Amino acid sequence: MTRPAPGDPYPFSRGDVASMCGVGVPTIKNLIVGKVLPKRRRGTGNHHGFDMDDAVRILLSKRLLHVGLQVRSIQSLFDSFESPPSKPWAWLRTPEARASGAALVLVLGHPMGPDPAHTGRAYLTTAAEAVEWLKSKRSVICIDVNALIAQIEERTGQPYEAQPAERTVSRDEQQ
């Protein structure tokens, strides 16, 4: 396999993205099998290509694995971002997300607790809203997604911004 060509929509190889994110290549493979990373057609040079969106997903997955989630749960968590009250994944690429500090809030608790409707939910939200969740009497975990994005931007020297949606393979094609 050859290196990605200049202008390739997937500019990073598996080794590149593993190095950027501080994970091993087997972790990347596990995230692909677990459908955390979208399955895509091969890039130029017939390599499995990755982009900055994949790198952010890998860093966030690394944090989620660290707090105890399993790979098979991470994709369903990412899917839950597409329904209110969470902000959608695409929101992370907006200037508003960067200015207000993007954060991931995991609300934990027991189904028989005082607020079972919010048990086991995940929200992409602003830093201010994450602070409000931390002040609540619920058990929550907050992850600073803005810091993860800044880390990828620093390592690549490229801004994390809106990308064409047509590059990914639909969920039906993944299966």
C-alpha positions as CSV (number, residue, x, y, z in Angstrom):
1,M,0.0,0.0,0.0
2,T,1.2,3.5,-0.7
3,R,1.0,6.6,1.3
4,P,-2.0,8.9,0.8
5,A,-1.6,11.3,-2.1
6,P,-1.8,15.1,-1.6
7,G,-5.4,16.2,-1.7
8,D,-6.7,12.8,-0.7
9,P,-10.0,13.0,1.2
10,Y,-8.5,10.5,3.7
11,P,-5.1,12.0,4.3
12,F,-4.0,9.7,7.2
13,S,-3.0,6.1,7.2
14,R,-3.9,3.7,10.0
15,G,-0.4,4.2,11.5
16,D,-0.6,8.0,11.2
17,V,-3.9,8.2,13.0
18,A,-2.8,5.7,15.7
19,S,0.3,7.8,16.3
20,M,-1.7,11.1,16.4
21,C,-4.2,9.7,18.9
22,G,-1.7,7.7,21.1
23,V,-3.4,4.3,20.5
24,G,-2.1,1.1,18.9
25,V,-3.1,-0.1,15.4
26,P,-5.0,-3.0,17.0
27,T,-7.2,-0.4,18.8
28,I,-8.0,1.2,15.4
29,K,-8.9,-2.2,13.9
30,N,-11.1,-2.9,16.9
31,L,-12.9,0.4,16.5
32,I,-13.5,-0.3,12.8
33,V,-14.9,-3.8,13.5
34,G,-17.1,-2.2,16.3
35,K,-18.3,0.3,13.6
36,V,-17.2,3.3,15.7
37,L,-15.3,4.4,12.7
38,P,-17.3,4.5,9.5
39,K,-16.3,2.0,6.9
40,R,-15.2,3.7,3.7
41,R,-14.0,2.9,0.3
42,R,-10.2,2.8,0.1
43,G,-8.4,6.1,-0.6
44,T,-5.9,6.7,-3.3
45,G,-3.1,4.2,-3.4
46,N,-5.6,1.6,-2.1
47,H,-4.9,2.5,1.6
48,H,-7.5,2.5,4.3
49,G,-7.7,6.2,4.8
50,F,-8.7,8.3,7.8
51,D,-9.6,11.9,8.2
52,M,-9.7,14.4,11.1
53,D,-13.2,13.4,12.0
54,D,-12.0,9.8,12.5
55,A,-9.1,11.1,14.7
56,V,-11.6,13.0,16.9
57,R,-13.8,9.8,17.2
58,I,-10.7,7.8,18.1
59,L,-9.6,10.2,20.8
60,L,-13.1,10.4,22.2
61,S,-13.4,6.6,22.1
62,K,-10.1,6.3,23.9
63,R,-11.5,8.4,26.7
64,L,-14.7,6.4,26.8
65,L,-12.8,3.1,26.9
66,H,-10.9,4.6,29.8
67,V,-14.1,5.3,31.8
68,G,-15.3,1.8,31.2
69,L,-17.4,1.7,28.1
70,Q,-17.1,-1.2,25.7
71,V,-16.4,-0.7,22.0
72,R,-19.8,-2.1,21.0
73,S,-21.5,0.5,23.2
74,I,-19.5,3.5,21.8
75,Q,-21.2,3.4,18.4
76,S,-24.7,3.4,19.9
77,L,-23.6,6.3,22.1
78,F,-22.4,8.3,19.0
79,D,-25.7,7.5,17.3
80,S,-27.6,8.9,20.3
81,F,-26.0,12.3,19.6
82,E,-28.3,12.7,16.6
83,S,-31.4,13.0,18.8
84,P,-32.4,16.0,21.0
85,P,-31.5,17.3,23.5
86,S,-28.0,16.4,22.4
87,K,-26.3,18.5,19.7
88,P,-25.4,16.5,16.6
89,W,-21.9,15.3,15.8
90,A,-21.7,17.8,12.9
91,W,-22.1,20.6,15.5
92,L,-18.5,19.9,16.6
93,R,-17.2,21.4,13.3
94,T,-19.0,24.7,13.8
95,P,-17.4,27.9,15.1
96,E,-20.1,27.9,17.9
97,A,-18.8,24.6,19.3
98,R,-15.2,25.9,19.4
99,A,-16.2,29.3,20.9
100,S,-18.6,27.8,23.6
101,G,-16.4,24.8,24.4
102,A,-17.7,21.4,23.2
103,A,-18.2,18.8,25.9
104,L,-19.6,15.3,26.2
105,V,-21.7,14.7,29.2
106,L,-22.5,11.1,30.3
107,V,-25.4,10.9,32.7
108,L,-25.2,7.9,35.0
109,G,-27.6,6.4,37.4
110,H,-29.9,3.6,38.4
111,P,-33.2,3.1,36.6
112,M,-35.0,3.2,39.9
113,G,-33.4,6.5,40.9
114,P,-35.1,9.9,41.2
115,D,-34.8,10.7,37.5
116,P,-34.9,7.5,35.4
117,A,-35.7,9.3,32.2
118,H,-32.1,10.7,32.1
119,T,-30.4,7.5,33.1
120,G,-27.7,6.3,30.7
121,R,-27.9,9.3,28.4
122,A,-25.1,11.0,26.6
123,Y,-25.1,14.6,25.4
124,L,-22.8,16.7,23.2
125,T,-23.2,20.2,24.6
126,T,-21.4,23.4,25.5
127,A,-19.0,23.7,28.4
128,A,-21.5,26.0,30.3
129,E,-24.2,23.3,30.1
130,A,-21.7,20.6,31.1
131,V,-20.9,22.7,34.2
132,E,-24.7,22.8,35.0
133,W,-24.8,19.0,34.7
134,L,-21.9,18.8,37.2
135,K,-23.7,21.0,39.6
136,S,-26.8,18.8,39.5
137,K,-27.2,16.0,42.0
138,R,-26.8,13.4,39.2
139,S,-23.8,11.3,38.7
140,V,-22.1,12.5,35.5
141,I,-18.9,12.2,33.6
142,C,-17.8,15.2,31.5
143,I,-15.2,15.0,28.7
144,D,-13.8,18.1,27.2
145,V,-14.2,17.4,23.4
146,N,-12.9,20.9,22.6
147,A,-9.5,19.9,24.0
148,L,-9.5,16.7,22.0
149,I,-10.2,18.7,18.8
150,A,-7.4,21.2,19.7
151,Q,-5.0,18.2,20.2
152,I,-5.8,16.9,16.7
153,E,-5.5,20.4,15.1
154,E,-2.1,20.9,16.8
155,R,-0.8,17.5,15.6
156,T,-2.0,17.9,12.0
157,G,-1.6,21.7,11.6
158,Q,-5.1,21.8,10.0
159,P,-8.4,23.2,11.3
160,Y,-11.2,20.8,12.2
161,E,-14.1,22.2,10.2
162,A,-17.0,21.2,8.0
163,Q,-16.2,18.4,5.6
164,P,-18.2,17.1,2.7
165,A,-20.7,14.5,3.8
166,E,-20.6,12.4,0.6
167,R,-17.2,10.9,1.6
168,T,-18.6,8.5,4.1
169,V,-20.4,5.2,3.3
170,S,-24.0,5.0,4.5
171,R,-24.8,2.8,7.5
172,D,-26.5,0.3,5.2
173,E,-23.4,-0.1,3.1
174,Q,-21.3,-0.8,6.3
175,Q,-23.3,-4.0,7.0
